[in-house]
Structures are given as C-alpha cells and as structure tokens.
Amino acid sequence: MAHVSDGRLALGYMHVLHMCKVKAIQSWRLQSDIILLSRLSTCKLLQSNSECKKKVSRHIFKPKEGTKMNEKYDWKSSPTNSIDESSDDRMEAGGAKLPITYDDLPIEEIEASSWRLHRGCSRGIGIALFAILAIVLVGLGVGFSFYDKSGPISALNSTLEVAPSYAPTSAQTSLPSAPSSSPSASPTASASPSISPSSMPSISPSDGPSSEPSSGPTGEPTALPSSEPTKDPTREPTDDPTSEPTMDPTRKPTDEPAEDADAATVVLKPGHKLERGDYVSSPSGHYRVGLSSDGNFKLKDTFDDDKVIWDADISSGYKAYMQEDGNFIIRDRNGKNLWSTETADYKNAKLTVDNSGTVGVVYKDSYVWMQGVPQGSYEGPNKDIKFPIRGTFYYSWYPETWEVSSGAKARFKPDKFGYYNSADPKVIEAHLDEFDYGNIELGIISWWGQSTNNDRARISLLQKMTLDLHYDIKWCVYYEEMGKKKSEDDVREDLAYLKKWFAWHPTWPHVDGKPVIFVYHNSGCSNVKRWMKASDGEWHVVLKIFGGYKDCSAQPDSWHQYAPAKDVVEKKGEYFVISPGFWHAGRSKPSLPRLSKSKFCDNVQDMVDSREPWQLVATFNEGGEGTLIEPSKKWESDSGYGYYLDCLHKIK
C-alpha cells in the first residue's frame, strides 16, 4: 500500500487533470488512472487510511464486463460518469482491468497508472509535472518513499516501468515419451515427437540465394501444379488439396534450447507448402529442415556448422507440399513429381522436426515416415536371450500389402481392426497383448532393405511401445534376400544400417553378445560364405536351410526353416516350426488347409516337448499367404483371441 506524507502529491495530480483536459484523452484506461490517482491522493488528505482504501476501491473505473477492444464504451453506465460523454473513447489495446480490492490497493497498479498518465499527456507536460514536483519537494525538504509488505521500494521515478504484455502461446500437443535407457543402450529420443509451444514453424533464410524468388511466408499462395502425385505402394495419393496451400506463418525460434529431446516443431500442416530457401527449426534450434536453394530437401545440424544430416538426394525441387492425404511431396518448377514420402494413406498427417534430429511425417501421434539422426547408438550387447525361445514371423507392411500382386484381397480378415494400418498404435498395442497372451517372446519382422515399408518409423514404433507398455518381447528382422543379387559389401552396408537404427535398442535379441538376424537368402554354399564374411563375427546369423547346406565349409551360427505350407518342420538341435495353414489370396485352393484347434494344439505340445532352441510359428500376420494366427472370426473363441492363440496360451 502506498503512503503519502502530505497533500503535495494530490495537488500535483489535480494540476495534471487541469493541464491534460480530460475530454481530450482518448483512452478510457488513462482517464481511469487520473481519477484513481487524484482520488487516492485527495482522499489521503481528508480521511483515515482504511476509509480511503474503501472509498477509492469502490470508485475505481473499469469497463463493463464483456467489453472488447475497439468497442465503444458506455460512459453513462460508468461509476465515473463525470467524464466527457461526447468523446469517442475506445478501450486501449493491451490494457488490463484494474484490480478491485478492499484490503490493499497494489503499489504496482499505482506505478503503472502513473506511467500511463505520464504517457497520455504530451512530453512537455510530463516534464513540467515532474519538474514542479521536484522543485516543491526539494524546496520544502520533504521526501517520500513507497513501501510494500517486503520493505522499501525505489522512488517513484525509478519504478515507473510497465511489465510487458504476454500473448497466449500456441497449443501444445503431447506425444508419447521416449523409452527409458537400458545399461546396454542409450536411446536419445522416442519414436514419436512431442510438439512444443513453438509448434508453428520458424522459417529461416536458406544457405544461399534462391534462383527463384519466394513469395515468403506472408506472401500470396501459389496455385499447386495439376500433375498427379507420386504413386503410393497400393493406391495413388489424392490430387492437390481442394484449397490452395498457404505458407505457414513465420515464428521466431525459442530463445532457450528446449530441454525435452522429443519436443518437435510442426514444419508443415496439411495443405501448406515450403518454397526454395524456406527452412524450419526444431524447438531448440539445433536442427533445421527445408528446401535448399538448389532444390534439395535437407536436414541440417546448426550446432555443427550446418552439417547435412540427411537429404532427399534430388535437385531442381521448386516447392514442397504437405498434402491432405498425408503425402509429403516435392515438385519441380513445371509441377513434375520428384520425390515423396509415399504416405498417402495417412490423412491429415503433418511434417515435423524434433530436437533429437528426426524429420518425419506424424500421424495420430506416431511416425509413419522418418529420417535423420538415429534415436540411440550401439554401445555394446544387450542381455542374451534364453533358449528355447518361442517366436513368430511378423509383417509390418500394411495397408500396402492387404492385396497381393494379382489384386486379390487377403482371404482372412483380422477381427479387431479389419484390414489395419501397421503404423496405428492401437493395432500395435493389440498385437503386443496377443503376443503376451500366446507366450510369444520374439517377433521376426520381414525386412526388404533400407527405408522400405517405412521401416524406420514402424520398427522404431514397435520397439518403443514394447518398452513403454513393459512387455518382455524381443524384435529382430527377417532379412528378405531371396531373388536379389547382394554383394558382400551390400550386406555389410545393410548390417551397419540395422545396427545404427535398430540393433542398439534394448528390445533387439542377442546371443553370445551378438545381435541376432534371420535371413531368407538364396541357396548355395557361396551365399553362406558371403554372409559369414560380411557379418565378420559381429552378428548371430540364422540362415535358412537348403539342399546340401550341411556340406558347406562355412556354417552360420544357427539354421532355421520357413515352410508354412507344412504344418510341422523340425531339425534336431536347430528348430521346430509350426503353421496354422496356407492359402494364398491369389489361389483357388489352399496349399495347407486350416488346422483345427485340436490339431494345432497337438503341434504346439510337440514343439514344446522338442526343446529345440528356435520354436517358431509361421506366421503371426501374413495376410496375403493366409498363414496368420492373430484373431479372426474364422477361428474365433470365447477368449476373444482365437483358438490358435488359445493353444499357445495354454501350452508353454
């Protein structure tokens, strides 16, 4: 509370009322400040402190509730209706309501009111006012000071500062958090980003002048070219959005680096675009992504001299679009498609860049496409798995492959989600539950090469959710090489890629301190030799058997068989594999009719009794070949899991 020693301050404020001519002041708040301060000062001359507080508090001027900026105020209804009613007074932008209190009139309000009062009058009047006050005070030798509850505050002229106004920040979206690290791996980010308050992009200058001037973030939108987008694996992406895309508004990057490694900035929302020279930074400013002056889409590390972390390996890109169907696409000046993420099945997905160095397409809080910095690094082996182990072959390539090459749809439709999307977290959560119910400890994910079937996004999500939901399930890949001509160097490069992106994760299985990999390879001893040389003793290689495999001079760490057209295949000391049936979607008759519950349960029992190290089910969800055991109405049961999983649940 302010304490005034005598009436000189009140006289000064009354003098201001006369000099400023209240009717000429256009701000209702400034008028209220004058009234407040003059009443306070005058009141202090005539009444006790407590009576003064009440009187002033009851007569503080404030707008009627609901009054908005630039809306004319009804002066007649104001308790201070002595103000000139003919003036066209409007609320001052940024002005806050005066605090109403019957206990204390805050010193901050008095200080702010004094400052607004000084600002409202002309500079000359303000200077004259303080000159007069100074002369009076110095002449009489009377000093005054202000006190608050904590003690003395500086003199009036040193405290007349207005706190800055703060606008609300953009909405923050929470996304799944990073998996916790294990002693054998050090993940640095989750498979899903967390959108920060700076979720709108900050578009920064390019690394060089653009050969084509950009309209800029606030310029007029350019109509999209009319050419067709890049074809998706199973269907064409939609045409350009029905409304013209607009540039995302420019926002300044945050001053302080974000502590959250998973925080992400939205680079593009559906229907928006980037032009040459437009870059958007992660919340911390560590990474930025954009379309370079030469037309390449690049992710850069700004903390390492703008080092290029990843690029799309294109040139002459002119504009980049985030389509409504979820496909991020880059076109040249003539509208020709140069490159895309092939994510057209993810409507309303958005492009993001996070503090861990990942640029990705995010759909329903999960990545469906991602590139950039791996989320961890391989720093040593995970804990070895124990044999025997129950595993199954797993396919994360949907919805792209619900139809086979002939166009025929998968014969058996999964029960819970129908023909689902492998990137849907709800689907993955259900699969993890089904693995757990069926005592399945290992998933062997079909893998066709680097960046195929959105491997980085989908495998990373499987691994992350396994940890987040506390399942003791391991994941490795089934290297699909059959029919391809891979050199030793090609294999070595692929193994380095797998170790860089996935094998460091705590969910990757290890045997004898080495990461496990299953391989569906071409037959012949030369291929065994090639694989063992490429792996160089750093991997536990599990090759598929072929005729004469025993005679090869080079031998892998383990052997397995993939033959779902047979209900049981076994090799003593190596593996025991069972199948529920085989009916390819493109064939009129099954290669192996669906097994009954009793027959399948018998095979499960035989598998358990064999004590073979690799006890495998072919498959969990290969829809095209009809070998799946996940829940379906064709083999439904009271448990809701289906009788194939029921058998695996009961027999272990």
C-alpha distance (Angstrom), angle and dihedral (degrees) to the residues before:
residue distance angle dihedral
M1 . . .
A2 3.82 . .
H3 3.79 119.3 .
V4 3.83 119.1 -157.9
S5 3.80 116.3 -161.4
D6 3.81 98.6 -152.9
G7 3.81 144.9 -10.2
R8 3.79 99.1 -82.1
L9 3.81 93.9 93.5
A10 3.82 90.4 50.9
L11 3.80 91.2 50.1
G12 3.77 89.3 51.1
Y13 3.77 93.0 53.9
M14 3.77 92.5 46.2
H15 3.77 87.6 52.7
V16 3.78 87.9 55.1
L17 3.80 90.6 52.5
H18 3.75 88.2 57.8
M19 3.81 96.2 44.3
C20 3.81 97.4 46.2
K21 3.81 95.1 47.7
V22 3.79 99.0 -138.6
K23 3.77 94.1 -136.5
A24 3.81 91.1 64.0
I25 3.79 94.1 57.1
Q26 3.80 112.5 97.4
S27 3.79 100.6 -164.7
W28 3.80 119.1 87.0
R29 3.79 88.3 -157.6
L30 3.80 93.4 54.5
Q31 3.78 90.4 50.2
S32 3.78 89.9 50.5
D33 3.81 90.2 49.9
I34 3.80 91.1 55.2
I35 3.77 92.3 47.9
L36 3.80 92.3 46.0
L37 3.78 95.6 49.9
S38 3.76 95.9 41.3
R39 3.81 91.8 48.7
L40 3.75 92.1 46.3
S41 3.78 93.4 50.4
T42 3.81 95.4 43.2
C43 3.75 91.0 44.9
K44 3.79 91.2 54.5
L45 3.83 89.1 59.0
L46 3.78 95.1 52.7
Q47 3.81 109.9 29.7
S48 3.74 143.6 39.4
N49 3.78 119.2 -88.0
S50 3.87 95.9 -106.6
E51 3.81 93.8 46.5
C52 3.78 90.0 48.3
K53 3.80 93.2 52.7
K54 3.78 91.8 53.7
K55 3.77 95.6 46.0
V56 3.78 94.5 47.8
S57 3.80 92.7 43.7
R58 3.79 92.0 53.1
H59 3.78 92.1 51.6
I60 3.77 102.5 43.4
F61 3.77 107.3 132.8
K62 3.79 116.6 -124.0
P63 3.84 134.7 155.5
K64 3.76 122.8 -97.3
E65 3.81 113.4 -89.3
G66 3.78 110.8 -88.3
T67 3.82 96.1 26.9
K68 3.82 108.9 143.0
M69 3.77 133.3 -155.6
N70 3.82 115.0 -75.1
E71 3.83 89.7 13.0
K72 3.77 113.2 128.5
Y73 3.78 111.3 -111.2
D74 3.81 123.4 -130.7
W75 3.78 100.7 -122.7
K76 3.80 93.7 -177.9
S77 3.78 91.7 66.4
S78 3.79 91.9 49.9
P79 3.80 119.8 105.9
T80 3.83 85.9 -131.7
N81 3.80 96.3 56.8
S82 3.74 92.0 150.2
I83 3.78 87.6 89.1
D84 3.78 113.9 105.8
E85 3.81 104.2 -83.4
S86 3.79 93.9 -161.1
S87 3.78 94.1 66.6
D88 3.80 118.0 102.3
D89 3.80 93.5 -127.3
R90 3.82 118.8 179.5
M91 3.78 131.6 -175.8
E92 3.77 113.1 -92.4
A93 3.82 112.8 -117.4
G94 3.76 111.6 -110.1
G95 3.81 95.1 18.1
A96 3.79 114.9 139.3
K97 3.81 126.3 -148.6
L98 3.76 115.9 -93.3
P99 3.79 113.7 -107.6
I100 3.81 114.2 -108.9
T101 3.79 114.7 -147.2
Y102 3.78 136.8 156.2
D103 3.77 93.4 -162.7
D104 3.80 107.4 45.5
L105 3.73 136.2 6.7
P106 3.81 101.4 -146.7
I107 3.75 117.3 -118.9
E108 3.81 88.2 -138.1
E109 3.81 90.2 64.6
I110 3.79 92.0 49.7
E111 3.79 90.6 49.4
A112 3.81 93.2 46.8
S113 3.78 91.6 46.2
S114 3.80 90.5 51.1
W115 3.76 90.7 52.0
R116 3.80 94.2 48.0
L117 3.79 88.4 47.6
H118 3.78 91.5 52.8
R119 3.83 90.3 46.7
G120 3.83 93.4 49.1
C121 3.77 95.7 58.1
S122 3.76 124.0 63.2
R123 3.76 118.7 -81.3
G124 3.77 91.0 -112.5
I125 3.79 93.4 53.5
G126 3.81 90.7 48.8
I127 3.78 92.3 51.5
A128 3.75 91.1 46.5
L129 3.80 91.4 50.3
F130 3.77 94.8 54.0
A131 3.80 91.5 42.0
I132 3.80 89.8 55.1
L133 3.79 92.8 46.6
A134 3.78 91.8 47.7
I135 3.81 92.6 50.3
V136 3.80 92.3 48.1
L137 3.79 93.9 47.9
V138 3.78 96.0 43.8
G139 3.76 91.7 44.3
L140 3.74 94.7 53.2
G141 3.75 94.3 37.5
V142 3.76 91.7 -127.4
G143 3.76 119.0 142.2
F144 3.71 128.5 -171.2
S145 3.74 134.6 -165.4
F146 3.76 138.9 -177.3
Y147 3.75 125.9 -120.8
D148 3.76 132.5 -166.5
K149 3.79 129.4 -174.0
S150 3.78 92.4 -81.7
G151 3.79 98.4 49.7
P152 3.81 141.0 -89.6
I153 3.77 121.9 -3.3
S154 3.79 125.2 -161.4
A155 3.76 121.8 -85.2
L156 3.78 120.4 -77.0
N157 3.76 99.5 -97.8
S158 3.83 91.5 52.3
T159 3.80 94.4 51.3
L160 3.78 101.2 48.3
E161 3.78 95.5 110.3
V162 3.78 124.6 126.4
A163 3.79 118.5 -138.3
P164 3.81 112.7 -120.5
S165 3.77 118.6 -99.8
Y166 3.78 115.8 -116.2
A167 3.76 123.4 -148.5
P168 3.80 119.2 -148.0
T169 3.80 113.8 -92.7
S170 3.77 121.9 -122.5
A171 3.78 117.9 -86.5
Q172 3.76 116.9 -79.7
T173 3.80 121.1 -134.5
S174 3.81 118.7 -154.1
L175 3.76 117.9 -144.3
P176 3.76 133.0 -179.2
S177 3.77 114.6 -61.7
A178 3.73 127.1 -123.6
P179 3.78 121.3 -83.4
S180 3.74 115.6 -105.1
S181 3.75 117.3 -102.3
S182 3.75 123.4 -108.5
P183 3.81 126.3 -148.0
S184 3.77 90.1 -103.2
A185 3.77 99.2 46.3
S186 3.75 137.0 36.3
P187 3.76 112.4 -153.9
T188 3.76 113.8 -170.5
A189 3.77 101.6 -167.6
S190 3.74 142.6 15.1
A191 3.76 127.4 -108.7
S192 3.72 89.1 -109.1
P193 3.81 129.5 55.7
S194 3.82 128.9 -128.0
I195 3.79 112.0 -137.3
S196 3.78 110.0 -130.6
P197 3.80 127.9 -145.2
S198 3.81 85.1 -97.9
S199 3.75 88.9 61.5
M200 3.76 93.5 137.6
P201 3.79 112.8 83.2
S202 3.75 126.2 -97.0
I203 3.77 104.5 -147.2
S204 3.77 112.3 -150.7
P205 3.78 132.3 -173.0
S206 3.77 118.9 -81.2
D207 3.76 126.4 -110.8
G208 3.76 90.1 -100.5
P209 3.79 141.6 3.1
S210 3.77 115.0 -65.4
S211 3.75 117.9 -118.7
E212 3.79 87.4 -140.7
P213 3.78 119.8 47.0
S214 3.77 112.9 -119.8
S215 3.75 124.1 -135.7
G216 3.78 86.2 -133.5
P217 3.73 129.8 -138.7
T218 3.79 93.9 -61.2
G219 3.77 97.9 37.7
E220 3.76 126.8 105.3
P221 3.81 113.8 -73.5
T222 3.77 116.9 -107.0
A223 3.79 118.3 -130.1
L224 3.78 113.6 -109.1
P225 3.80 119.3 -110.6
S226 3.76 113.9 -102.9
S227 3.80 98.6 -128.9
E228 3.80 120.4 117.4
P229 3.82 119.0 -96.4
T230 3.76 123.5 -114.3
K231 3.80 112.0 -71.9
D232 3.79 116.8 -101.1
P233 3.84 117.0 -133.7
T234 3.80 91.6 -102.3
R235 3.77 106.5 15.2
E236 3.76 141.0 9.2
P237 3.78 117.1 -94.1
T238 3.76 115.2 -114.1
D239 3.77 120.3 -92.2
D240 3.75 120.7 -96.4
P241 3.78 116.2 -52.1
T242 3.80 113.6 -79.8
S243 3.77 91.1 -118.5
E244 3.76 123.1 52.9
P245 3.80 112.6 -95.6
T246 3.75 117.0 -115.6
M247 3.75 131.7 -152.0
D248 3.78 114.1 -101.3
P249 3.81 109.5 -111.4
T250 3.74 119.1 -98.0
R251 3.80 115.4 -103.5
K252 3.75 128.3 -179.6
P253 3.79 114.5 -113.6
T254 3.77 116.1 -111.5
D255 3.79 114.9 -86.4
E256 3.79 94.7 -136.3
P257 3.83 121.7 55.0
A258 3.79 111.4 -109.6
E259 3.77 113.6 -107.8
D260 3.80 91.8 -151.9
A261 3.81 108.7 86.7
D262 3.80 89.5 -161.0
A263 3.79 96.4 53.7
A264 3.80 110.7 119.3
T265 3.78 139.1 -166.9
V266 3.78 119.8 -137.6
V267 3.81 104.3 -121.4
L268 3.78 96.5 -176.7
K269 3.77 133.9 4.1
P270 3.82 121.4 -155.0
G271 3.79 110.7 -67.1
H272 3.81 94.8 19.0
K273 3.79 129.6 112.7
L274 3.79 147.2 -157.7
E275 3.77 125.1 -140.0
R276 3.78 131.2 -158.4
G277 3.76 110.9 -64.1
D278 3.80 95.2 21.7
Y279 3.80 114.3 128.1
V280 3.81 128.5 175.0
S281 3.81 122.4 -157.9
S282 3.79 131.4 -142.7
P283 3.83 114.5 -110.9
S284 3.81 92.3 -93.6
G285 3.80 93.3 43.6
H286 3.81 90.5 -122.9
Y287 3.81 94.3 120.3
R288 3.77 134.0 27.7
V289 3.77 132.9 -172.7
G290 3.77 132.2 -164.4
L291 3.76 151.6 115.0
S292 3.80 109.6 -62.4
S293 3.79 125.5 -139.8
D294 3.82 90.2 -99.9
G295 3.80 92.1 52.8
N296 3.81 101.6 -102.6
F297 3.81 122.8 131.5
K298 3.81 107.0 -126.8
L299 3.80 141.3 -179.6
K300 3.82 111.9 -152.6
D301 3.80 137.0 -170.1
T302 3.79 106.1 -133.7
F303 3.81 91.3 -171.0
D304 3.81 89.7 60.0
D305 3.80 101.1 52.2
D306 3.83 92.8 -80.4
K307 3.79 92.3 -60.0
V308 3.81 111.9 -175.0
I309 3.82 107.9 -115.6
W310 3.79 95.5 179.8
D311 3.79 138.6 -10.7
A312 3.80 137.4 -174.2
D313 3.82 90.9 -119.8
I314 3.80 94.5 -126.7
S315 3.79 136.4 119.6
S316 3.79 134.9 -156.6
G317 3.79 93.2 37.6
Y318 3.78 107.5 159.4
K319 3.80 105.6 179.3
A320 3.80 136.3 4.6
Y321 3.80 122.2 -147.5
M322 3.79 134.8 -164.1
Q323 3.79 100.8 -149.2
E324 3.79 124.5 -149.6
D325 3.81 89.6 -116.3
G326 3.82 91.4 61.5
N327 3.81 98.5 -102.4
F328 3.81 116.5 131.2
I329 3.79 106.8 -152.3
I330 3.81 137.8 178.8
R331 3.81 122.4 -151.6
D332 3.78 134.4 -175.1
R333 3.79 126.7 -123.0
N334 3.81 91.4 -81.3
G335 3.78 94.2 50.5
K336 3.81 95.7 -103.2
N337 3.80 114.7 150.7
L338 3.80 111.1 -115.0
W339 3.79 104.2 169.2
S340 3.81 142.3 -12.2
T341 3.80 141.8 178.9
E342 3.84 90.1 -121.6
T343 3.78 91.7 -132.5
A344 3.80 99.5 131.8
D345 3.81 93.5 135.1
Y346 3.82 93.1 68.1
K347 3.79 106.4 80.7
N348 3.81 116.0 -155.6
A349 3.81 93.6 7.6
K350 3.80 116.3 153.6
L351 3.80 136.6 -145.5
T352 3.82 116.2 -118.0
V353 3.80 141.3 175.5
D354 3.81 120.1 -156.0
N355 3.79 137.9 -161.9
S356 3.81 92.6 -101.7
G357 3.82 91.7 62.5
T358 3.80 100.4 -100.8
V359 3.78 121.9 138.4
G360 3.76 112.0 -168.3
V361 3.77 151.4 149.0
V362 3.81 108.1 -106.3
Y363 3.79 122.5 -155.5
K364 3.80 122.0 177.8
D365 3.80 91.6 -12.6
S366 3.82 94.2 -52.5
Y367 3.79 134.8 94.4
V368 3.79 116.2 -106.4
W369 3.80 91.7 174.0
M370 3.78 128.7 17.2
Q371 3.80 142.6 167.6
G372 3.78 135.9 170.2
V373 3.78 133.7 63.4
P374 3.84 117.5 10.9
Q375 3.77 113.5 -112.3
G376 3.79 93.2 -123.5
S377 3.78 142.8 -0.5
Y378 3.77 134.4 -118.3
E379 3.80 106.5 -106.4
G380 3.76 101.3 161.1
P381 3.78 141.7 -41.1
N382 3.77 125.8 -48.1
K383 3.77 120.2 -129.6
D384 3.82 111.8 -67.0
I385 3.80 118.3 -104.7
K386 3.79 118.6 -119.1
F387 3.79 124.6 -119.8
P388 2.92 137.6 -95.2
I389 3.80 93.1 45.9
R390 3.79 128.3 178.4
G391 3.78 115.0 -136.0
T392 3.78 141.7 163.0
F393 3.80 137.7 -157.9
Y394 3.80 110.7 -105.7
Y395 3.83 132.3 -163.7
S396 3.81 122.6 -154.0
W397 3.81 96.6 175.6
Y398 3.80 102.3 103.7
P399 2.99 141.7 159.8
E400 3.80 86.7 19.6
T401 3.81 95.6 66.8
W402 3.79 106.4 36.5
E403 3.78 83.1 107.7
V404 3.80 120.5 55.1
S405 3.80 124.2 -137.9
S406 3.81 92.2 -85.0
G407 3.79 90.0 57.2
A408 3.81 94.0 -109.8
K409 3.79 116.0 142.3
A410 3.79 121.9 -122.4
R411 3.80 107.0 -84.6
F412 3.81 98.4 -137.7
K413 3.79 116.3 54.3
P414 3.80 116.8 -151.6
D415 3.77 112.7 -115.2
K416 3.81 109.1 -134.7
F417 3.81 103.9 41.2
G418 3.78 104.5 11.0
Y419 3.80 114.7 -142.7
Y420 3.77 92.7 -1.6
N421 3.79 138.2 -169.6
S422 3.81 115.8 -109.1
A423 3.81 91.2 -143.2
D424 3.81 93.5 58.1
P425 3.83 108.0 111.2
K426 3.81 90.4 -149.9
V427 3.80 90.0 58.6
I428 3.80 91.8 48.7
E429 3.78 91.5 48.2
A430 3.81 89.7 52.6
H431 3.81 91.9 48.1
L432 3.79 91.7 50.8
D433 3.78 89.4 51.7
E434 3.81 90.4 49.6
F435 3.81 91.5 48.9
D436 3.76 89.3 51.9
Y437 3.80 92.8 47.3
G438 3.81 91.3 50.5
N439 3.83 93.3 46.4
I440 3.82 89.8 -117.7
E441 3.79 109.3 161.6
L442 3.82 101.9 176.8
G443 3.79 134.1 46.3
I444 3.82 116.7 -162.5
I445 3.81 105.8 -158.7
S446 3.79 119.0 -151.0
W447 3.83 106.8 -119.5
W448 3.81 125.1 -173.3
G449 3.79 101.2 -177.9
Q450 3.75 143.5 -65.0
S451 3.81 115.1 -25.1
T452 3.82 93.1 -3.2
N453 3.81 121.5 140.9
N454 3.81 88.3 5.0
D455 3.80 87.9 -70.7
R456 3.80 97.0 171.6
A457 3.78 93.1 54.1
R458 3.80 99.1 39.7
I459 3.80 100.9 40.6
S460 3.80 90.8 43.4
L461 3.80 89.9 51.9
L462 3.81 92.0 50.0
Q463 3.79 90.8 51.1
K464 3.78 94.3 44.7
M465 3.78 96.2 48.3
T466 3.80 91.3 46.8
L467 3.80 89.3 59.8
D468 3.79 95.4 38.8
L469 3.80 92.0 53.1
H470 3.83 92.6 43.0
Y471 3.80 98.7 -120.2
D472 3.80 119.2 157.7
I473 3.82 93.3 -138.3
K474 3.81 126.8 131.5
W475 3.80 127.5 -146.5
C476 3.80 129.8 -158.7
V477 3.81 132.7 154.1
Y478 3.77 134.5 -99.6
Y479 3.80 101.9 -137.5
E480 3.84 103.3 -140.5
E481 3.82 103.2 -152.7
M482 3.80 102.0 143.3
G483 3.80 111.4 129.2
K484 3.80 94.2 10.7
K485 3.80 126.9 108.4
K486 3.76 105.2 -133.2
S487 3.77 120.8 174.2
E488 3.77 123.8 -144.4
D489 3.79 88.7 -103.2
D490 3.81 90.6 51.0
V491 3.78 90.9 53.9
R492 3.78 92.0 45.9
E493 3.81 90.5 51.5
D494 3.81 91.6 49.3
L495 3.79 91.8 49.8
A496 3.80 90.5 51.4
Y497 3.80 88.8 50.9
L498 3.81 92.2 51.0
K499 3.78 92.4 48.0
K500 3.79 91.1 47.6
W501 3.79 96.1 49.8
F502 3.79 108.0 26.7
A503 3.81 119.1 0.5
W504 3.82 92.7 72.6
H505 3.81 90.3 64.3
P506 3.83 117.9 104.5
T507 3.82 89.8 -122.7
W508 3.82 93.9 62.4
P509 3.86 110.6 102.3
H510 3.79 121.4 -122.3
V511 3.80 132.6 -165.4
D512 3.81 120.6 -167.7
G513 3.78 88.5 -5.9
K514 3.84 93.3 -56.8
P515 3.82 128.5 111.4
V516 3.82 113.6 -108.8
I517 3.80 123.6 -122.0
F518 3.82 128.4 178.7
V519 3.80 116.6 -151.9
Y520 3.82 131.2 -158.4
H521 3.80 95.2 -164.5
N522 3.77 140.8 164.7
S523 3.79 115.8 -82.2
G524 3.79 122.7 -102.8
C525 3.77 139.3 79.3
S526 3.81 90.8 -103.3
N527 3.79 88.8 65.2
V528 3.78 91.5 51.0
K529 3.80 89.4 51.9
R530 3.82 91.6 47.2
W531 3.79 91.5 52.2
M532 3.76 95.7 47.3
K533 3.81 92.0 49.3
A534 3.80 92.7 47.7
S535 3.81 93.1 48.8
D536 3.83 89.3 48.2
G537 3.78 94.1 -159.9
E538 3.82 92.3 -61.2
W539 3.82 96.3 105.6
H540 3.79 135.5 53.4
V541 3.81 96.8 -126.0
V542 3.83 118.6 -157.7
L543 3.82 108.5 -169.5
K544 3.79 128.8 -169.2
I545 3.80 116.1 -109.2
F546 3.81 123.0 -114.2
G547 3.77 136.0 173.3
G548 3.81 110.4 -60.1
Y549 3.81 95.3 10.1
K550 3.80 90.7 138.1
D551 3.81 91.4 62.3
C552 3.80 96.0 58.2
S553 3.79 114.7 114.6
A554 3.80 90.5 -143.1
Q555 3.78 115.4 59.2
P556 3.80 129.2 -169.6
D557 3.78 125.3 -129.0
S558 3.82 91.0 -102.4
W559 3.81 142.2 -3.3
H560 3.80 131.2 -137.0
Q561 3.81 139.3 173.5
Y562 3.78 131.3 -133.9
A563 3.82 108.3 -163.6
P564 3.84 110.6 135.4
A565 3.81 91.2 167.7
K566 3.83 85.1 77.0
D567 3.78 121.2 62.6
V568 3.82 92.6 -142.0
V569 3.81 134.0 20.0
E570 3.78 121.1 172.2
K571 3.78 138.8 178.9
K572 3.77 117.6 -172.0
G573 3.75 112.5 -116.5
E574 3.83 92.1 8.2
Y575 3.81 119.7 56.0
F576 3.79 150.1 -22.9
V577 3.83 115.4 -152.6
I578 3.82 127.5 -175.0
S579 3.81 132.0 -171.7
P580 3.85 131.7 -161.2
G581 3.83 93.4 -149.1
F582 3.81 141.5 -59.1
W583 3.79 125.0 -121.8
H584 3.80 115.0 154.9
A585 3.80 113.4 -145.9
G586 3.80 91.3 -128.0
R587 3.82 95.9 53.3
S588 3.78 129.2 80.9
K589 3.81 95.2 -143.1
P590 3.82 132.3 40.1
S591 3.78 121.1 -108.5
L592 3.80 86.4 -147.8
P593 3.83 118.4 14.2
R594 3.77 116.1 -130.3
L595 3.79 112.1 -81.2
S596 3.78 120.3 -122.2
K597 3.77 120.8 -118.4
S598 3.80 93.5 -104.6
K599 3.81 93.6 48.7
F600 3.78 94.0 47.8
C601 3.80 91.9 46.3
D602 3.81 89.3 52.3
N603 3.79 90.0 52.8
V604 3.80 91.2 49.3
Q605 3.78 89.7 52.6
D606 3.81 91.2 50.1
M607 3.80 90.1 49.6
V608 3.80 92.2 52.3
D609 3.79 92.3 46.0
S610 3.82 92.2 51.0
R611 3.82 92.2 67.5
E612 3.82 88.5 -152.6
P613 3.84 112.0 162.7
W614 3.81 96.8 -123.6
Q615 3.84 110.1 47.7
L616 3.79 104.5 178.0
V617 3.83 138.7 179.9
A618 3.81 117.5 -150.4
T619 2.98 100.5 -127.8
F620 3.78 146.3 1.1
N621 3.82 98.9 -178.7
E622 3.82 115.1 -6.8
G623 3.80 96.0 143.3
G624 3.80 99.5 175.2
E625 3.81 92.9 58.3
G626 3.79 93.6 37.6
T627 3.80 95.5 -126.3
L628 3.81 98.0 124.8
I629 3.79 125.8 130.4
E630 3.82 98.5 -173.6
P631 3.82 114.4 116.7
S632 3.82 116.9 -64.5
K633 3.79 134.2 157.7
K634 3.80 88.5 -116.5
W635 3.81 89.5 72.1
E636 3.79 102.5 17.7
S637 3.79 121.9 158.2
D638 3.77 138.9 -174.1
S639 3.79 91.0 -95.8
G640 3.81 91.5 62.3
Y641 3.82 91.3 -126.1
G642 3.79 98.0 87.6
Y643 3.79 126.4 -113.1
Y644 3.83 95.9 -83.8
L645 3.79 91.2 62.3
D646 3.80 89.3 39.2
C647 3.81 89.1 61.1
L648 3.80 91.8 49.0
H649 3.79 89.3 47.5
K650 3.80 96.0 52.4
I651 3.81 98.2 39.6
K652 3.79 116.6 57.1
